[in-house]
């Protein structure tokens, strides 16, 4: 599998929280102090994420959160976290984390990013909804501050005016780069009473196939070398990608990151006590997979330390190659069709369909 990021060694580091900012009533941004000796380890590209490790209710849990800071600006590394209904970690962060806390954090990784360079002359179309703005904001800041000839067009969907994460900072970015940064908001349920005290321009509706077509027609590319970045819930990504395909945008120009759980396949008849052979860091281990348990959870319960973070089928940190046997993934939001054809699977989502399964990390 072609990774667009450096390989992570599954090691974490304690970082101190130096700022907690309530971006909206349901979202916070958390900034961390990064010691000088970790600068190289935590070097990142705009769009990548951090994996945070917590012990909640006597159980280790990991979650990935995108960086909203920019690697080319003198600012602390910072993530955005939106509260999710029944979300164990997102709600814990929003409710409990405070300045001075120390959190175990794994180095940045992720295949969704813009590799910005000063000499580039491009048009970047950025589509986001809700907390999907987090990596998109990092990409926008980085491109505008690095590529002096490139243009950034951002189409950002939210429920209403008060749910817009990073609104003030986005407005400031627009003021800083008025000639090269287009920002259009679309709101599905705008608050009419809001207008009595605020001036705010927006389009009514969602980020969907129709609105994406409108946006591109309204703001055609300035530089013909064009890339498209999409981040948000599954339906929004699928609609945006469909709109791009209909105007013949090549797949290799489209980059996407799912925010959300996605649909899970039901009724998978997995094999009970299938033999699992796994190669981890050059060592081979063998155990059995209890019925209904994933390859990843089996290895963790066996005392191994495979790479993983979100366990939601999104980040692809747990990806490994299927060497022998067959598996079914409950969901897959992290691997491309090409990755799957090459034999890669998400171990956090994979259930055995044969009596023996062999994988390599």
C-alpha positions as CSV (number, residue, x, y, z in Angstrom):
1,X,0.0,0.0,0.0
2,X,1.4,3.4,-0.9
3,X,1.4,5.4,2.2
4,X,1.4,9.2,1.9
5,X,2.9,9.5,5.3
6,X,5.9,8.3,7.3
7,X,5.7,4.9,9.0
8,X,4.6,5.2,12.6
9,X,6.3,3.1,15.3
10,X,3.3,2.9,17.6
11,X,5.2,4.9,20.3
12,X,3.5,7.7,22.3
13,X,4.8,10.7,24.1
14,X,3.4,12.7,27.0
15,X,2.5,16.2,25.8
16,X,1.2,19.0,28.1
17,X,-2.0,20.9,27.2
18,X,-1.3,24.6,27.1
19,X,-4.6,25.9,25.7
20,X,-8.2,24.8,25.5
21,X,-10.5,27.0,23.3
22,X,-14.2,26.5,23.0
23,X,-14.7,27.0,19.3
24,X,-18.5,26.4,19.5
25,X,-20.8,25.0,22.2
26,X,-20.0,21.5,20.8
27,X,-16.4,21.8,19.8
28,X,-13.0,22.6,21.3
29,X,-9.5,23.0,20.0
30,X,-6.6,21.8,22.2
31,X,-3.0,23.1,21.9
32,X,0.0,21.2,23.1
33,X,3.5,22.1,24.3
34,X,6.0,20.4,22.1
35,X,9.5,20.0,23.6
36,X,12.3,20.9,21.2
37,X,13.7,17.4,21.2
38,X,10.4,16.2,19.7
39,X,10.2,18.7,16.9
40,X,11.4,16.2,14.3
41,X,9.3,13.4,15.6
42,X,6.2,15.5,15.4
43,X,6.9,17.0,12.0
44,X,3.7,16.8,10.0
45,X,2.0,17.8,6.7
46,X,-1.1,19.8,6.5
47,X,-4.1,17.5,6.8
48,X,-2.5,14.8,9.0
49,X,-3.8,13.7,12.4
50,X,-2.6,12.8,15.9
51,X,-3.6,9.8,17.9
52,X,-4.5,10.4,21.5
53,X,-4.4,7.7,24.1
54,X,-6.6,7.7,27.2
55,X,-7.5,5.4,30.0
56,X,-11.2,5.7,30.5
57,X,-13.2,3.4,32.8
58,X,-10.0,1.3,33.2
59,X,-9.7,0.6,29.5
60,X,-7.2,2.0,27.0
61,X,-8.8,3.9,24.2
62,X,-7.3,5.6,21.2
63,X,-8.8,8.2,18.9
64,X,-7.4,10.1,15.9
65,X,-8.0,13.9,15.7
66,X,-6.8,16.1,12.8
67,X,-4.4,18.9,13.3
68,X,-5.9,22.3,12.6
69,X,-2.5,24.1,13.0
70,X,-0.2,24.7,10.1
71,X,3.3,23.2,9.9
72,X,4.6,26.3,8.1
73,X,3.5,28.8,10.8
74,X,5.0,29.5,14.1
75,X,2.1,28.1,16.1
76,X,1.7,25.2,18.6
77,X,0.4,21.9,17.4
78,X,-3.3,22.0,17.8
79,X,-6.3,19.6,17.2
80,X,-10.0,20.2,16.9
81,X,-12.5,17.9,18.6
82,X,-16.3,18.1,18.1
83,X,-18.6,16.5,20.5
84,X,-20.3,13.3,19.2
85,X,-23.5,11.8,20.5
86,X,-22.5,9.0,22.8
87,X,-18.9,9.6,21.8
88,X,-16.8,8.2,24.6
89,X,-13.5,10.1,23.9
90,X,-14.9,13.2,22.1
91,X,-17.2,14.0,25.0
92,X,-14.4,13.2,27.5
93,X,-12.2,15.8,25.8
94,X,-14.9,18.4,25.6
95,X,-15.9,18.0,29.2
96,X,-12.7,17.0,31.1
97,X,-9.5,18.2,29.4
98,X,-8.0,21.4,30.9
99,X,-4.8,23.4,30.7
100,X,-2.0,21.6,32.5
101,X,-3.2,18.1,31.7
102,X,-0.8,15.7,30.1
103,X,-1.9,13.3,27.3
104,X,-0.2,10.4,25.7
105,X,0.0,11.2,22.0
106,X,1.4,9.3,19.0
107,X,3.4,11.1,16.2
108,X,1.5,12.6,13.3
109,X,0.4,10.4,10.4
110,X,-2.3,10.1,7.8
111,X,-2.6,9.8,4.0
112,X,-4.9,12.8,3.6
113,X,-2.7,15.8,3.2
114,X,-1.5,18.5,0.8
115,X,2.3,18.4,0.1
116,X,2.6,22.1,-0.4
117,X,5.7,23.6,-2.1
118,X,6.6,27.2,-2.8
119,X,7.0,26.8,-6.5
120,X,3.5,25.3,-7.0
121,X,0.9,27.1,-9.1
122,X,-2.4,25.4,-8.4
123,X,-6.1,25.8,-7.7
124,X,-7.2,24.0,-4.5
125,X,-10.9,23.2,-4.1
126,X,-11.6,22.4,-0.5
127,X,-15.0,20.9,0.5
128,X,-15.9,20.4,4.2
129,X,-18.8,20.0,6.5
130,X,-18.9,20.3,10.3
131,X,-15.7,19.2,12.0
132,X,-14.3,18.2,8.6
133,X,-13.0,21.7,8.5
134,X,-10.2,20.7,10.9
135,X,-7.7,19.3,8.4
136,X,-9.1,21.5,5.6
137,X,-8.2,24.6,7.7
138,X,-4.7,23.3,8.1
139,X,-4.4,22.8,4.4
140,X,-5.8,26.2,3.5
141,X,-3.5,28.1,5.9
142,X,-0.5,26.1,4.7
143,X,-1.1,26.5,0.9
144,X,-1.9,30.2,1.2
145,X,1.3,30.9,3.3
146,X,3.5,28.7,1.2
147,X,2.4,28.9,-2.5
148,X,2.4,32.6,-3.4
149,X,0.7,31.9,-6.8
150,X,-1.9,29.3,-5.8
151,X,-5.6,29.9,-5.1
152,X,-7.8,28.3,-2.5
153,X,-11.6,27.9,-2.8
154,X,-13.3,26.7,0.3
155,X,-16.9,25.5,0.4
156,X,-17.9,24.9,4.0
157,X,-21.2,23.4,5.2
158,X,-22.8,23.7,8.7
159,X,-26.1,23.5,10.4
160,X,-26.3,27.2,11.4
161,X,-24.2,30.3,12.0
162,X,-23.3,29.3,15.6
163,X,-22.0,25.9,14.7
164,X,-19.2,27.1,12.4
165,X,-15.9,26.0,13.8
166,X,-12.9,28.4,13.4
167,X,-15.3,31.1,12.0
168,X,-13.2,34.0,13.2
169,X,-9.9,32.6,12.0
170,X,-11.4,31.8,8.6
171,X,-12.6,35.4,8.3
172,X,-9.1,36.6,9.3
173,X,-7.6,34.3,6.6
174,X,-9.9,35.8,4.1
175,X,-8.8,39.3,5.0
176,X,-5.2,38.3,4.8
177,X,-5.5,36.7,1.4
178,X,-8.4,38.5,-0.3
179,X,-7.2,37.8,-3.9
180,X,-6.4,34.2,-3.5
181,X,-8.8,32.8,-0.9
182,X,-12.5,32.3,-1.6
183,X,-14.7,31.3,1.3
184,X,-18.4,30.3,0.9
185,X,-20.6,29.1,3.7
186,X,-23.7,26.9,3.2
187,X,-26.1,26.4,6.1
188,X,-28.8,23.8,6.2
189,X,-30.9,25.4,9.0
190,X,-29.8,29.0,9.4
191,X,-31.0,31.0,12.4
192,X,-33.0,34.0,11.2
193,X,-32.7,35.9,14.5
194,X,-29.0,35.9,14.1
195,X,-29.2,38.6,11.4
196,X,-30.4,41.3,13.7
197,X,-26.9,41.6,15.3
198,X,-24.6,40.1,12.7
199,X,-23.9,40.5,9.0
200,X,-23.2,37.2,7.4
201,X,-23.3,36.0,3.8
202,X,-24.1,32.3,3.1
203,X,-25.9,29.9,0.8
204,X,-28.8,27.9,2.1
205,X,-28.5,24.2,1.9
206,X,-25.9,21.4,2.3
207,X,-22.7,20.4,0.6
208,X,-24.3,18.1,-2.0
209,X,-24.0,17.4,-5.7
210,X,-26.1,20.4,-6.8
211,X,-24.3,22.9,-4.5
212,X,-20.8,21.6,-5.5
213,X,-21.7,22.1,-9.2
214,X,-22.9,25.6,-8.4
215,X,-19.7,26.4,-6.4
216,X,-17.3,25.3,-9.2
217,X,-19.3,27.1,-11.9
218,X,-19.4,30.2,-9.7
219,X,-15.7,30.0,-9.0
220,X,-13.9,28.4,-11.9
221,X,-10.2,27.4,-11.4
222,X,-7.7,30.1,-11.8
223,X,-4.7,27.8,-12.3
224,X,-5.5,24.8,-14.4
225,X,-3.4,22.5,-12.2
226,X,-6.3,21.7,-9.8
227,X,-6.7,19.4,-6.8
228,X,-9.8,18.6,-4.8
229,X,-9.8,17.9,-1.0
230,X,-13.0,16.6,0.7
231,X,-13.5,16.0,4.4
232,X,-16.8,15.4,6.3
233,X,-19.5,12.8,6.8
234,X,-19.9,9.9,4.4
235,X,-22.9,11.2,2.4
236,X,-21.3,14.6,1.9
237,X,-18.1,13.0,0.6
238,X,-20.0,10.7,-1.7
239,X,-22.2,13.5,-3.1
240,X,-19.1,15.8,-3.7
241,X,-17.1,13.0,-5.3
242,X,-20.1,12.2,-7.6
243,X,-20.3,15.8,-8.7
244,X,-16.6,15.9,-9.5
245,X,-16.8,12.7,-11.5
246,X,-19.6,14.1,-13.6
247,X,-17.4,16.9,-14.7
248,X,-14.6,14.4,-15.5
249,X,-12.3,15.2,-12.6
250,X,-9.7,12.4,-12.6
251,X,-9.7,10.2,-9.5
252,X,-6.0,10.9,-8.8
253,X,-6.9,14.6,-8.3
254,X,-9.5,13.8,-5.6
255,X,-8.4,13.4,-1.9
256,X,-10.9,12.5,0.8
257,X,-11.0,11.9,4.5
258,X,-14.2,10.5,6.2
259,X,-15.3,12.0,9.5
260,X,-18.0,9.8,10.9
261,X,-18.7,6.2,11.6
262,X,-20.0,5.1,8.2
263,X,-22.3,2.2,7.5
264,X,-21.4,-1.2,8.9
265,X,-22.0,-4.5,7.1
266,X,-24.4,-6.6,9.0
267,X,-24.8,-10.4,9.1
268,X,-21.2,-11.4,8.5
269,X,-20.8,-15.1,9.3
270,X,-17.3,-15.2,10.6
271,X,-15.4,-18.4,11.4
272,X,-15.2,-19.4,15.1
273,X,-11.7,-19.9,16.5
274,X,-10.0,-19.4,13.1
275,X,-6.2,-19.7,13.3
276,X,-4.4,-16.3,13.1
277,X,-0.8,-16.0,12.1
278,X,0.5,-12.5,12.2
279,X,3.9,-10.9,11.5
280,X,4.6,-7.9,13.7
281,X,7.9,-6.1,13.5
282,X,9.5,-9.1,12.0
283,X,8.2,-11.5,14.7
284,X,5.5,-14.1,14.0
285,X,2.8,-14.9,16.5
286,X,0.0,-17.5,16.3
287,X,-3.3,-17.5,18.1
288,X,-7.0,-18.1,17.4
289,X,-9.8,-15.6,16.7
290,X,-12.9,-15.9,18.8
291,X,-16.1,-15.6,16.8
292,X,-17.1,-12.0,16.2
293,X,-13.8,-10.6,17.3
294,X,-11.6,-8.6,14.9
295,X,-8.0,-9.4,14.0
296,X,-6.8,-6.3,15.7
297,X,-8.7,-6.9,19.0
298,X,-7.5,-10.6,19.0
299,X,-3.9,-9.5,18.8
300,X,-4.3,-6.8,21.5
301,X,-6.0,-9.3,23.8
302,X,-3.2,-11.8,23.1
303,X,-0.8,-9.2,24.5
304,X,0.6,-7.9,21.3
305,X,1.0,-4.2,20.3
306,X,-0.2,-3.8,16.7
307,X,-0.5,-0.3,15.2
308,X,-3.9,1.2,15.5
309,X,-5.7,4.4,16.5
310,X,-9.4,5.1,15.7
311,X,-10.8,1.5,15.5
312,X,-13.5,3.0,13.3
313,X,-12.3,1.9,9.9
314,X,-11.3,5.4,9.0
315,X,-7.6,6.2,9.7
316,X,-6.0,3.1,8.2
317,X,-3.3,3.0,10.9
318,X,-4.1,-0.7,11.5
319,X,-3.8,-1.6,7.8
320,X,-1.9,-4.9,7.1
321,X,-1.6,-7.3,4.2
322,X,-3.6,-10.4,3.9
323,X,-1.2,-13.2,3.0
324,X,-3.5,-16.2,3.4
325,X,-7.2,-16.8,3.8
326,X,-10.2,-14.6,3.5
327,X,-11.7,-11.9,5.7
328,X,-14.7,-9.6,5.6
329,X,-14.4,-5.9,6.7
330,X,-17.3,-4.6,8.6
331,X,-16.6,-1.2,7.1
332,X,-13.8,0.5,5.2
333,X,-13.4,4.2,5.0
334,X,-9.6,4.2,5.0
335,X,-8.5,2.0,2.1
336,X,-8.9,2.7,-1.6
337,X,-10.2,0.0,-4.0
338,X,-6.6,-0.2,-5.3
339,X,-5.3,-0.9,-1.8
340,X,-7.9,-3.7,-1.3
341,X,-7.1,-5.2,-4.7
342,X,-3.4,-5.4,-3.6
343,X,-4.5,-7.4,-0.5
344,X,-4.6,-4.8,2.2
345,X,-7.2,-4.9,5.0
346,X,-8.1,-2.9,8.0
347,X,-7.4,-5.3,10.9
348,X,-9.7,-3.3,13.2
349,X,-12.7,-4.2,10.9
350,X,-11.7,-7.7,9.7
351,X,-13.4,-10.9,10.6
352,X,-12.2,-14.3,9.4
353,X,-14.1,-16.2,6.7
354,X,-11.7,-19.1,6.5
355,X,-10.2,-21.5,9.1
356,X,-6.8,-19.9,8.8
357,X,-5.8,-16.3,8.2
358,X,-2.3,-14.9,7.9
359,X,-1.4,-11.2,7.9
360,X,1.7,-9.0,7.8
361,X,2.0,-5.6,9.3
